[in-house]
Amino acid sequence: MFSASRSQPWDVHRPPAAEGRTFLVTGGNAGIGYFVAEQLAATGAVVVLGSRDTAKADAAMASIRSRVSGARVRHLWLDLADLSTLKTAVDGLDIDHLDAVVHNAGVALDDPPRRETVDGHELMFGTNHLGHFALTQWLAPLLSAAPAGRIVTVGSFAARSERLDLDDLQSTRDYRPKRTYGRSKLAQMCFGFELDRRLRAAGSTVLSVVAHPGGALDSLTPSRPPVRVTTSGERLRALPAGLLVQGKDAGAWPVVRAVLDPAVRGGQLWGPRVFGLRGTPRCEPVPSHMADRAVAARLWAASSELTGTDSHLGFR
């Protein structure tokens, strides 16, 4: 499985060229998504930043262009919290194929009260999981038209300690923001693994891979004005944490490898090498609760019903 990686060691600072390919990064205007977009742009690919905030997307593209000579980046208006807009958004790509999508955009709330999307879904579950679940259906024809399309779902280390409550997916009975966030990311990861099983069963050429950034802190992240500026005081205070975690630039490495490395296989989980928290990317064992097929099947059925999507998501 890893022979290609061993014969040609992966260099996080020099990923392989990808001229002629097109990648969509949801939430590519900030955080992990920004650095994924910046690193993919350096390969020569066309990188589309999916974001509902045009001003932030413009700032991100300006930053990428200032650091990557000849960067080919563009913005796609995309609101994962409003399912009715997704088909129109995908139509706006105006391309005949898509080589990869990175399901990265997400909402993380720290405090109550519970909030909902336009469609009446709990905001974190609705945006992080249901929005990407529905988006996949509209992207399916473009991904299938690519020579080797990939869907890379960005999970979270926080999902390891959570379990899905299939009878309360929307946290209507017991809403606790950090737990609800962790469960929304767990739902995404379960979806990514189940999607690959279904793609393989359908004989599709598209792969579904899951990646996570480990522990990635803003305070350990290099400045990218005007996207974000990390002050010297923030960096100094974060130095002790740097022994265990890393910045968001390094947190993007497993995601970028999941997009680009020809040795990556569908159904794999990629994360940082050191305790899953920091370092260069490696393939990790999939935790049993993320690989539970019975749970994944129930989550899939519920997600299809809640989003009104085809249960095959357009992959036949």
Contacts in CASP RR format, 6 or more apart in sequence:
PFRMAT RR
TARGET T0000
AUTHOR 0000-0000-0000
METHOD contacts of the structure
MODEL  1
MFSASRSQPWDVHRPPAAEGRTFLVTGGNAGIGYFVAEQLAATGAVVVLG
SRDTAKADAAMASIRSRVSGARVRHLWLDLADLSTLKTAVDGLDIDHLDA
VVHNAGVALDDPPRRETVDGHELMFGTNHLGHFALTQWLAPLLSAAPAGR
IVTVGSFAARSERLDLDDLQSTRDYRPKRTYGRSKLAQMCFGFELDRRLR
AAGSTVLSVVAHPGGALDSLTPSRPPVRVTTSGERLRALPAGLLVQGKDA
GAWPVVRAVLDPAVRGGQLWGPRVFGLRGTPRCEPVPSHMADRAVAARLW
AASSELTGTDSHLGFR
1 263 0 8 1.000
1 265 0 8 1.000
1 283 0 8 1.000
2 263 0 8 1.000
2 283 0 8 1.000
3 263 0 8 1.000
4 261 0 8 1.000
4 262 0 8 1.000
4 263 0 8 1.000
5 261 0 8 1.000
5 263 0 8 1.000
10 257 0 8 1.000
10 261 0 8 1.000
10 280 0 8 1.000
10 281 0 8 1.000
12 250 0 8 1.000
12 253 0 8 1.000
12 256 0 8 1.000
12 257 0 8 1.000
12 280 0 8 1.000
12 281 0 8 1.000
15 39 0 8 1.000
15 40 0 8 1.000
15 42 0 8 1.000
15 43 0 8 1.000
15 256 0 8 1.000
15 257 0 8 1.000
15 260 0 8 1.000
16 43 0 8 1.000
16 260 0 8 1.000
16 261 0 8 1.000
17 43 0 8 1.000
17 44 0 8 1.000
18 40 0 8 1.000
18 43 0 8 1.000
18 44 0 8 1.000
18 45 0 8 1.000
18 99 0 8 1.000
18 260 0 8 1.000
19 43 0 8 1.000
19 44 0 8 1.000
19 45 0 8 1.000
20 44 0 8 1.000
20 45 0 8 1.000
20 46 0 8 1.000
21 43 0 8 1.000
21 45 0 8 1.000
21 46 0 8 1.000
21 99 0 8 1.000
21 100 0 8 1.000
22 45 0 8 1.000
22 46 0 8 1.000
22 47 0 8 1.000
22 48 0 8 1.000
22 95 0 8 1.000
22 97 0 8 1.000
22 98 0 8 1.000
22 99 0 8 1.000
23 40 0 8 1.000
23 45 0 8 1.000
23 46 0 8 1.000
23 47 0 8 1.000
23 48 0 8 1.000
23 98 0 8 1.000
23 99 0 8 1.000
23 100 0 8 1.000
23 101 0 8 1.000
23 102 0 8 1.000
23 259 0 8 1.000
24 48 0 8 1.000
24 50 0 8 1.000
24 76 0 8 1.000
24 93 0 8 1.000
24 98 0 8 1.000
24 100 0 8 1.000
24 101 0 8 1.000
24 102 0 8 1.000
24 139 0 8 1.000
25 33 0 8 1.000
25 36 0 8 1.000
25 37 0 8 1.000
25 40 0 8 1.000
25 47 0 8 1.000
25 48 0 8 1.000
25 49 0 8 1.000
25 50 0 8 1.000
25 101 0 8 1.000
25 102 0 8 1.000
25 104 0 8 1.000
26 50 0 8 1.000
26 51 0 8 1.000
26 78 0 8 1.000
26 80 0 8 1.000
26 101 0 8 1.000
26 102 0 8 1.000
26 103 0 8 1.000
26 104 0 8 1.000
26 105 0 8 1.000
26 132 0 8 1.000
26 135 0 8 1.000
27 33 0 8 1.000
27 49 0 8 1.000
27 50 0 8 1.000
27 51 0 8 1.000
27 78 0 8 1.000
27 104 0 8 1.000
27 105 0 8 1.000
27 106 0 8 1.000
28 34 0 8 1.000
28 36 0 8 1.000
28 37 0 8 1.000
28 49 0 8 1.000
28 50 0 8 1.000
28 51 0 8 1.000
28 57 0 8 1.000
28 60 0 8 1.000
28 104 0 8 1.000
28 105 0 8 1.000
29 49 0 8 1.000
29 50 0 8 1.000
29 51 0 8 1.000
29 53 0 8 1.000
29 56 0 8 1.000
29 57 0 8 1.000
29 59 0 8 1.000
29 60 0 8 1.000
29 227 0 8 1.000
30 56 0 8 1.000
30 60 0 8 1.000
30 227 0 8 1.000
30 228 0 8 1.000
31 218 0 8 1.000
31 221 0 8 1.000
31 227 0 8 1.000
31 228 0 8 1.000
31 248 0 8 1.000
32 104 0 8 1.000
32 154 0 8 1.000
32 213 0 8 1.000
32 216 0 8 1.000
32 248 0 8 1.000
32 251 0 8 1.000
32 252 0 8 1.000
32 255 0 8 1.000
33 102 0 8 1.000
33 104 0 8 1.000
33 105 0 8 1.000
33 154 0 8 1.000
33 252 0 8 1.000
33 255 0 8 1.000
34 60 0 8 1.000
34 63 0 8 1.000
34 224 0 8 1.000
34 227 0 8 1.000
34 248 0 8 1.000
35 221 0 8 1.000
35 248 0 8 1.000
35 249 0 8 1.000
35 251 0 8 1.000
35 252 0 8 1.000
36 102 0 8 1.000
36 104 0 8 1.000
36 252 0 8 1.000
36 255 0 8 1.000
36 256 0 8 1.000
36 259 0 8 1.000
37 47 0 8 1.000
37 49 0 8 1.000
37 60 0 8 1.000
37 64 0 8 1.000
37 73 0 8 1.000
38 63 0 8 1.000
38 64 0 8 1.000
38 67 0 8 1.000
38 68 0 8 1.000
38 224 0 8 1.000
38 252 0 8 1.000
39 252 0 8 1.000
39 253 0 8 1.000
39 256 0 8 1.000
40 47 0 8 1.000
40 256 0 8 1.000
40 259 0 8 1.000
40 260 0 8 1.000
41 47 0 8 1.000
41 64 0 8 1.000
41 68 0 8 1.000
41 71 0 8 1.000
41 72 0 8 1.000
41 73 0 8 1.000
42 68 0 8 1.000
42 71 0 8 1.000
43 260 0 8 1.000
44 70 0 8 1.000
44 71 0 8 1.000
44 72 0 8 1.000
45 72 0 8 1.000
45 99 0 8 1.000
46 72 0 8 1.000
46 73 0 8 1.000
46 74 0 8 1.000
47 64 0 8 1.000
47 71 0 8 1.000
47 72 0 8 1.000
47 73 0 8 1.000
47 74 0 8 1.000
48 73 0 8 1.000
48 74 0 8 1.000
48 75 0 8 1.000
48 76 0 8 1.000
48 93 0 8 1.000
49 57 0 8 1.000
49 60 0 8 1.000
49 61 0 8 1.000
49 73 0 8 1.000
49 74 0 8 1.000
49 75 0 8 1.000
49 76 0 8 1.000
50 57 0 8 1.000
50 75 0 8 1.000
50 76 0 8 1.000
50 77 0 8 1.000
50 78 0 8 1.000
50 105 0 8 1.000
51 57 0 8 1.000
51 60 0 8 1.000
51 75 0 8 1.000
51 76 0 8 1.000
51 77 0 8 1.000
51 78 0 8 1.000
51 105 0 8 1.000
52 77 0 8 1.000
52 78 0 8 1.000
52 79 0 8 1.000
52 81 0 8 1.000
54 75 0 8 1.000
54 77 0 8 1.000
56 227 0 8 1.000
57 75 0 8 1.000
58 75 0 8 1.000
59 226 0 8 1.000
59 227 0 8 1.000
60 227 0 8 1.000
61 73 0 8 1.000
61 74 0 8 1.000
61 75 0 8 1.000
62 226 0 8 1.000
63 224 0 8 1.000
63 225 0 8 1.000
63 226 0 8 1.000
63 227 0 8 1.000
64 71 0 8 1.000
64 73 0 8 1.000
65 71 0 8 1.000
65 73 0 8 1.000
67 224 0 8 1.000
76 89 0 8 1.000
76 92 0 8 1.000
76 93 0 8 1.000
77 89 0 8 1.000
78 85 0 8 1.000
78 86 0 8 1.000
78 89 0 8 1.000
78 105 0 8 1.000
78 135 0 8 1.000
79 85 0 8 1.000
79 89 0 8 1.000
80 86 0 8 1.000
80 105 0 8 1.000
80 106 0 8 1.000
80 126 0 8 1.000
80 127 0 8 1.000
80 128 0 8 1.000
80 131 0 8 1.000
80 132 0 8 1.000
80 135 0 8 1.000
81 107 0 8 1.000
81 117 0 8 1.000
81 118 0 8 1.000
81 119 0 8 1.000
81 123 0 8 1.000
81 126 0 8 1.000
81 127 0 8 1.000
81 131 0 8 1.000
82 117 0 8 1.000
82 118 0 8 1.000
82 119 0 8 1.000
83 117 0 8 1.000
83 118 0 8 1.000
83 119 0 8 1.000
83 130 0 8 1.000
83 131 0 8 1.000
83 134 0 8 1.000
83 307 0 8 1.000
84 118 0 8 1.000
84 119 0 8 1.000
86 131 0 8 1.000
86 134 0 8 1.000
86 135 0 8 1.000
86 138 0 8 1.000
87 138 0 8 1.000
89 138 0 8 1.000
90 135 0 8 1.000
90 138 0 8 1.000
90 139 0 8 1.000
90 142 0 8 1.000
93 142 0 8 1.000
95 142 0 8 1.000
96 142 0 8 1.000
96 145 0 8 1.000
97 142 0 8 1.000
97 143 0 8 1.000
97 145 0 8 1.000
97 146 0 8 1.000
98 139 0 8 1.000
98 142 0 8 1.000
98 143 0 8 1.000
98 145 0 8 1.000
98 146 0 8 1.000
98 149 0 8 1.000
99 146 0 8 1.000
99 147 0 8 1.000
99 148 0 8 1.000
99 149 0 8 1.000
99 150 0 8 1.000
100 143 0 8 1.000
100 146 0 8 1.000
100 149 0 8 1.000
100 150 0 8 1.000
100 151 0 8 1.000
100 152 0 8 1.000
100 259 0 8 1.000
101 135 0 8 1.000
101 136 0 8 1.000
101 139 0 8 1.000
101 143 0 8 1.000
101 150 0 8 1.000
101 151 0 8 1.000
101 152 0 8 1.000
102 152 0 8 1.000
102 154 0 8 1.000
102 255 0 8 1.000
102 259 0 8 1.000
103 132 0 8 1.000
103 135 0 8 1.000
103 136 0 8 1.000
103 151 0 8 1.000
103 152 0 8 1.000
103 153 0 8 1.000
103 154 0 8 1.000
103 188 0 8 1.000
104 154 0 8 1.000
104 255 0 8 1.000
105 127 0 8 1.000
105 128 0 8 1.000
105 132 0 8 1.000
106 124 0 8 1.000
106 127 0 8 1.000
106 128 0 8 1.000
107 123 0 8 1.000
107 124 0 8 1.000
107 127 0 8 1.000
107 128 0 8 1.000
108 124 0 8 1.000
108 181 0 8 1.000
109 115 0 8 1.000
109 123 0 8 1.000
109 124 0 8 1.000
109 177 0 8 1.000
109 180 0 8 1.000
109 181 0 8 1.000
110 177 0 8 1.000
110 178 0 8 1.000
111 177 0 8 1.000
112 175 0 8 1.000
112 177 0 8 1.000
113 175 0 8 1.000
114 122 0 8 1.000
114 123 0 8 1.000
114 171 0 8 1.000
114 172 0 8 1.000
114 175 0 8 1.000
115 122 0 8 1.000
115 123 0 8 1.000
116 122 0 8 1.000
116 123 0 8 1.000
117 123 0 8 1.000
117 126 0 8 1.000
117 127 0 8 1.000
117 130 0 8 1.000
119 126 0 8 1.000
119 130 0 8 1.000
121 130 0 8 1.000
121 170 0 8 1.000
121 306 0 8 1.000
122 170 0 8 1.000
122 171 0 8 1.000
122 172 0 8 1.000
122 175 0 8 1.000
122 180 0 8 1.000
124 177 0 8 1.000
124 180 0 8 1.000
124 181 0 8 1.000
124 184 0 8 1.000
125 169 0 8 1.000
125 170 0 8 1.000
125 171 0 8 1.000
125 180 0 8 1.000
125 183 0 8 1.000
125 184 0 8 1.000
125 187 0 8 1.000
126 170 0 8 1.000
126 184 0 8 1.000
127 184 0 8 1.000
128 181 0 8 1.000
128 184 0 8 1.000
128 185 0 8 1.000
128 187 0 8 1.000
128 188 0 8 1.000
129 184 0 8 1.000
129 187 0 8 1.000
129 188 0 8 1.000
129 191 0 8 1.000
129 303 0 8 1.000
130 303 0 8 1.000
130 306 0 8 1.000
130 307 0 8 1.000
131 307 0 8 1.000
132 153 0 8 1.000
132 188 0 8 1.000
132 191 0 8 1.000
133 191 0 8 1.000
133 303 0 8 1.000
133 304 0 8 1.000
133 307 0 8 1.000
133 309 0 8 1.000
133 313 0 8 1.000
134 307 0 8 1.000
134 308 0 8 1.000
134 309 0 8 1.000
136 151 0 8 1.000
136 195 0 8 1.000
136 313 0 8 1.000
137 309 0 8 1.000
137 310 0 8 1.000
137 313 0 8 1.000
137 314 0 8 1.000
139 151 0 8 1.000
140 206 0 8 1.000
140 313 0 8 1.000
140 314 0 8 1.000
140 315 0 8 1.000
141 314 0 8 1.000
143 149 0 8 1.000
143 150 0 8 1.000
143 151 0 8 1.000
143 206 0 8 1.000
144 204 0 8 1.000
144 205 0 8 1.000
144 206 0 8 1.000
144 315 0 8 1.000
146 205 0 8 1.000
146 206 0 8 1.000
147 205 0 8 1.000
148 205 0 8 1.000
148 206 0 8 1.000
148 207 0 8 1.000
149 205 0 8 1.000
149 206 0 8 1.000
149 207 0 8 1.000
150 206 0 8 1.000
150 207 0 8 1.000
150 208 0 8 1.000
150 209 0 8 1.000
150 258 0 8 1.000
150 259 0 8 1.000
150 264 0 8 1.000
151 192 0 8 1.000
151 195 0 8 1.000
151 206 0 8 1.000
151 207 0 8 1.000
151 208 0 8 1.000
151 209 0 8 1.000
152 209 0 8 1.000
152 210 0 8 1.000
152 211 0 8 1.000
152 255 0 8 1.000
152 258 0 8 1.000
152 259 0 8 1.000
153 188 0 8 1.000
153 189 0 8 1.000
153 191 0 8 1.000
153 192 0 8 1.000
153 195 0 8 1.000
153 208 0 8 1.000
153 209 0 8 1.000
153 210 0 8 1.000
153 211 0 8 1.000
154 188 0 8 1.000
154 210 0 8 1.000
154 211 0 8 1.000
154 212 0 8 1.000
154 213 0 8 1.000
154 255 0 8 1.000
155 185 0 8 1.000
155 188 0 8 1.000
155 189 0 8 1.000
155 210 0 8 1.000
155 211 0 8 1.000
155 212 0 8 1.000
156 181 0 8 1.000
156 182 0 8 1.000
156 185 0 8 1.000
156 189 0 8 1.000
156 212 0 8 1.000
156 213 0 8 1.000
156 214 0 8 1.000
157 212 0 8 1.000
157 213 0 8 1.000
157 214 0 8 1.000
157 215 0 8 1.000
157 276 0 8 1.000
157 277 0 8 1.000
158 178 0 8 1.000
158 181 0 8 1.000
158 182 0 8 1.000
158 185 0 8 1.000
159 182 0 8 1.000
159 183 0 8 1.000
159 185 0 8 1.000
159 186 0 8 1.000
159 188 0 8 1.000
159 189 0 8 1.000
159 212 0 8 1.000
159 290 0 8 1.000
160 287 0 8 1.000
162 179 0 8 1.000
162 182 0 8 1.000
162 183 0 8 1.000
162 185 0 8 1.000
162 186 0 8 1.000
163 183 0 8 1.000
163 186 0 8 1.000
163 289 0 8 1.000
164 183 0 8 1.000
164 186 0 8 1.000
164 187 0 8 1.000
164 190 0 8 1.000
164 295 0 8 1.000
164 299 0 8 1.000
165 183 0 8 1.000
166 295 0 8 1.000
166 298 0 8 1.000
166 299 0 8 1.000
166 302 0 8 1.000
168 174 0 8 1.000
169 183 0 8 1.000
169 187 0 8 1.000
169 299 0 8 1.000
169 302 0 8 1.000
171 179 0 8 1.000
171 180 0 8 1.000
171 183 0 8 1.000
186 289 0 8 1.000
186 290 0 8 1.000
187 299 0 8 1.000
187 303 0 8 1.000
189 210 0 8 1.000
189 212 0 8 1.000
189 269 0 8 1.000
189 290 0 8 1.000
190 290 0 8 1.000
190 292 0 8 1.000
190 295 0 8 1.000
190 296 0 8 1.000
190 299 0 8 1.000
191 296 0 8 1.000
191 299 0 8 1.000
191 300 0 8 1.000
191 303 0 8 1.000
192 208 0 8 1.000
192 209 0 8 1.000
192 210 0 8 1.000
192 267 0 8 1.000
193 208 0 8 1.000
193 210 0 8 1.000
193 267 0 8 1.000
193 269 0 8 1.000
193 286 0 8 1.000
193 290 0 8 1.000
193 291 0 8 1.000
193 296 0 8 1.000
194 293 0 8 1.000
194 296 0 8 1.000
194 297 0 8 1.000
194 299 0 8 1.000
194 300 0 8 1.000
195 208 0 8 1.000
195 313 0 8 1.000
196 207 0 8 1.000
196 208 0 8 1.000
196 209 0 8 1.000
196 266 0 8 1.000
196 267 0 8 1.000
197 267 0 8 1.000
197 293 0 8 1.000
197 296 0 8 1.000
198 312 0 8 1.000
198 313 0 8 1.000
198 315 0 8 1.000
199 206 0 8 1.000
199 207 0 8 1.000
199 208 0 8 1.000
199 266 0 8 1.000
199 315 0 8 1.000
200 266 0 8 1.000
202 312 0 8 1.000
202 315 0 8 1.000
202 316 0 8 1.000
204 315 0 8 1.000
206 315 0 8 1.000
207 264 0 8 1.000
207 265 0 8 1.000
207 266 0 8 1.000
207 267 0 8 1.000
208 266 0 8 1.000
208 267 0 8 1.000
209 258 0 8 1.000
209 264 0 8 1.000
209 265 0 8 1.000
209 266 0 8 1.000
209 267 0 8 1.000
209 268 0 8 1.000
209 269 0 8 1.000
209 270 0 8 1.000
210 258 0 8 1.000
210 267 0 8 1.000
210 268 0 8 1.000
210 269 0 8 1.000
210 270 0 8 1.000
210 286 0 8 1.000
210 290 0 8 1.000
211 254 0 8 1.000
211 255 0 8 1.000
211 257 0 8 1.000
211 258 0 8 1.000
211 269 0 8 1.000
211 270 0 8 1.000
211 271 0 8 1.000
211 281 0 8 1.000
212 254 0 8 1.000
212 269 0 8 1.000
212 270 0 8 1.000
212 271 0 8 1.000
212 276 0 8 1.000
213 248 0 8 1.000
213 250 0 8 1.000
213 251 0 8 1.000
213 252 0 8 1.000
213 254 0 8 1.000
213 255 0 8 1.000
213 271 0 8 1.000
213 272 0 8 1.000
214 245 0 8 1.000
214 246 0 8 1.000
214 251 0 8 1.000
214 254 0 8 1.000
214 271 0 8 1.000
214 272 0 8 1.000
214 276 0 8 1.000
214 277 0 8 1.000
214 278 0 8 1.000
215 244 0 8 1.000
215 245 0 8 1.000
215 246 0 8 1.000
215 247 0 8 1.000
215 251 0 8 1.000
215 272 0 8 1.000
215 277 0 8 1.000
215 278 0 8 1.000
216 245 0 8 1.000
216 246 0 8 1.000
216 247 0 8 1.000
216 248 0 8 1.000
216 250 0 8 1.000
216 251 0 8 1.000
217 238 0 8 1.000
217 241 0 8 1.000
217 242 0 8 1.000
217 245 0 8 1.000
217 246 0 8 1.000
217 247 0 8 1.000
217 248 0 8 1.000
218 228 0 8 1.000
218 230 0 8 1.000
218 234 0 8 1.000
218 247 0 8 1.000
218 248 0 8 1.000
219 230 0 8 1.000
219 234 0 8 1.000
219 235 0 8 1.000
219 237 0 8 1.000
219 238 0 8 1.000
219 241 0 8 1.000
220 230 0 8 1.000
220 235 0 8 1.000
220 238 0 8 1.000
220 241 0 8 1.000
220 242 0 8 1.000
220 245 0 8 1.000
220 246 0 8 1.000
220 247 0 8 1.000
220 248 0 8 1.000
221 228 0 8 1.000
221 230 0 8 1.000
221 247 0 8 1.000
221 248 0 8 1.000
221 249 0 8 1.000
222 230 0 8 1.000
222 247 0 8 1.000
222 249 0 8 1.000
223 229 0 8 1.000
223 230 0 8 1.000
242 278 0 8 1.000
244 275 0 8 1.000
244 277 0 8 1.000
244 278 0 8 1.000
245 277 0 8 1.000
245 278 0 8 1.000
246 272 0 8 1.000
246 277 0 8 1.000
246 278 0 8 1.000
246 279 0 8 1.000
250 272 0 8 1.000
250 278 0 8 1.000
250 279 0 8 1.000
251 272 0 8 1.000
253 272 0 8 1.000
253 279 0 8 1.000
253 280 0 8 1.000
253 281 0 8 1.000
254 270 0 8 1.000
254 271 0 8 1.000
254 272 0 8 1.000
254 281 0 8 1.000
254 282 0 8 1.000
255 270 0 8 1.000
257 264 0 8 1.000
257 270 0 8 1.000
257 281 0 8 1.000
258 264 0 8 1.000
258 268 0 8 1.000
258 270 0 8 1.000
258 281 0 8 1.000
264 270 0 8 1.000
264 283 0 8 1.000
267 286 0 8 1.000
268 283 0 8 1.000
268 286 0 8 1.000
269 283 0 8 1.000
269 284 0 8 1.000
269 285 0 8 1.000
269 286 0 8 1.000
269 290 0 8 1.000
270 281 0 8 1.000
270 282 0 8 1.000
270 283 0 8 1.000
270 284 0 8 1.000
271 281 0 8 1.000
271 282 0 8 1.000
271 284 0 8 1.000
272 278 0 8 1.000
272 279 0 8 1.000
272 280 0 8 1.000
272 281 0 8 1.000
272 282 0 8 1.000
273 279 0 8 1.000
273 280 0 8 1.000
273 281 0 8 1.000
273 282 0 8 1.000
276 284 0 8 1.000
289 295 0 8 1.000
300 311 0 8 1.000
301 311 0 8 1.000
303 309 0 8 1.000
304 310 0 8 1.000
304 311 0 8 1.000
END
